């Protein structure tokens, strides 16, 4: 089993990953003035994956314990029923999905085409996953195609080959204003959800979008996708080529930059970087996931309404880490109904 101990042999890797986290212009995944997505908790125990990050160094904190956290459900403190950490290998294994949009003929570069020829750069970071973790590949297209190209596998080389295939150019020319692409995104995420629920034990699904994020979607539909994904406690990250221009805000009632929106709502991040730092960006994502905390708690009341989540450091940890950043999903809905994937 691989260890992420901060040894001298790994200081170079950690320092570079920290620099990516600190200095990527979009690393915090900020999308202002948006309502927070929620997730539905249908069991008596809610699992909350949390990443604690030192804003000065960019490194995740790995030495916090159960007694250092307090969870608030609608501002009501609730007891922590379970506490696991990636550092001690007692958190759930990860299913890391590399996700792309088809390299379509007329808009390849501003979509996922910017990653063509750079696929091998993502191979080295995959070695830093734990042996229990798996890697999958998925894509969607504006022609309505959505597919899991590779179900999560322990074969890291196979994942890179599947990514190369998924990024091969296709002759399709994306039409303007077509809805089929938005529906394909929804189907792709729900396919990932179904794959997660078919595993025993269920892994933590982590979607890493290799895409400039120029996709829009009606907000109610987008929140439905986020809600379903968060039933698995899933996290969304993204990597985009820094030279790809930002998309303009949409004026047709749709939410723009939907994957930035999902990253904010799930506790992930989005990175805008040059190709030479692709590997370090993925490495920083894996580093954060390895040092995550998995907190379980029981809802204060099961009422089917939106609940605001807040987590704070307490006691000595609050004094020692005054500036620490805690990232986690911001809201959830406790309900007795079965999750959407079962209905």
C-alpha positions, 0 to 999 in steps of 0.5 A: 500500500502506497504511503503519502508520508511527507518524506524528503523523496516526495517534497518536490512533488508536494511543493509543486502540487501546493503551488498549483493549488495556490496559484492557479487563477481558478483553483478555488472554483469560484462562481459568484452569485449562484445558489448552492446545490444540495444533496439528498440524504436518504439514510440515517447517516450522512457522509461528508467528505472534507478537505482541510487546506492551509491557504499559505502553503496550499497543502492539505492538513493531515493531522486533525482528529475527530475532536477537532471538528464540529458539524452544524446542521441548520446552525444546530450542532450535531454529534459526529457519529463516524470519523475516517481519514484517507491518511489512515486508509479507512475512508472509502476507496476512490473511483477517479473518472477522467471526463472529456467532451468529444473533440468536435470538428469546429470547436475542438481546442476550446473544448477538450481538444486542448488535451490532445497529445498531452494525455500521457502527462496524466499517467505519472500522477495515477501512480500516487493513487492507493492500490484500492483506488480505480480509474475510469474514463467517460465522455459526452458529445453535443450529438447526444452520445454519452458513454463510459469508455472505461469502467473504473480499473486498476490498470493505469495504462489502460486508462490513458489509452482509453483517454486517447481514444475518447479524445480522437477528433470526430467529424461532427460539427456542434450546432448552436443552441442544441439541447442534445449535448446538455442531455448527454451531460446529464446521462453521462453523470447518471451513468457514473452514479449507476456504476458507483451504486453497483460496486460493493463497497461503494467508492467515492466517485471523483469526476475530473473534467478535462474541459474549458467548461463552456457548457450551459444548462437550465439551473433546475436540471443542473441542480437535479444532476448535482443532487443525484451525484451528491447522493454518492458524496461525489466530488467534481474537479476540473482542469482547463488549458489556461489559454482557452478563453472564458465563456460569456455569461448566458442570457437565455435563463441557463447557468453557464460554466456548469462544471465550475458550479458543480465543483463549488457545490461538491467541495472540489476545485477547477484549475486553469493552467498551461499544459506543462502543469497538467500532471501537477494539477492532477497530482494535487487533486489526488493529494487532497483526496488522500488527506480528506476527512470523512465525517458521518453524522445523523440529520437533526431532523428528517423533513425533506427540506434544504439544510445548510451545512457548516463545519468548524474547527474547535478547541486547540485546532481552532487556535492553531489553524486560524486561517485554515480553509475547509472545503465540503458540500454546502447543503443537503436535503434529509429525506426518507425517500429512496435516492433518485437512482433507485426510483 
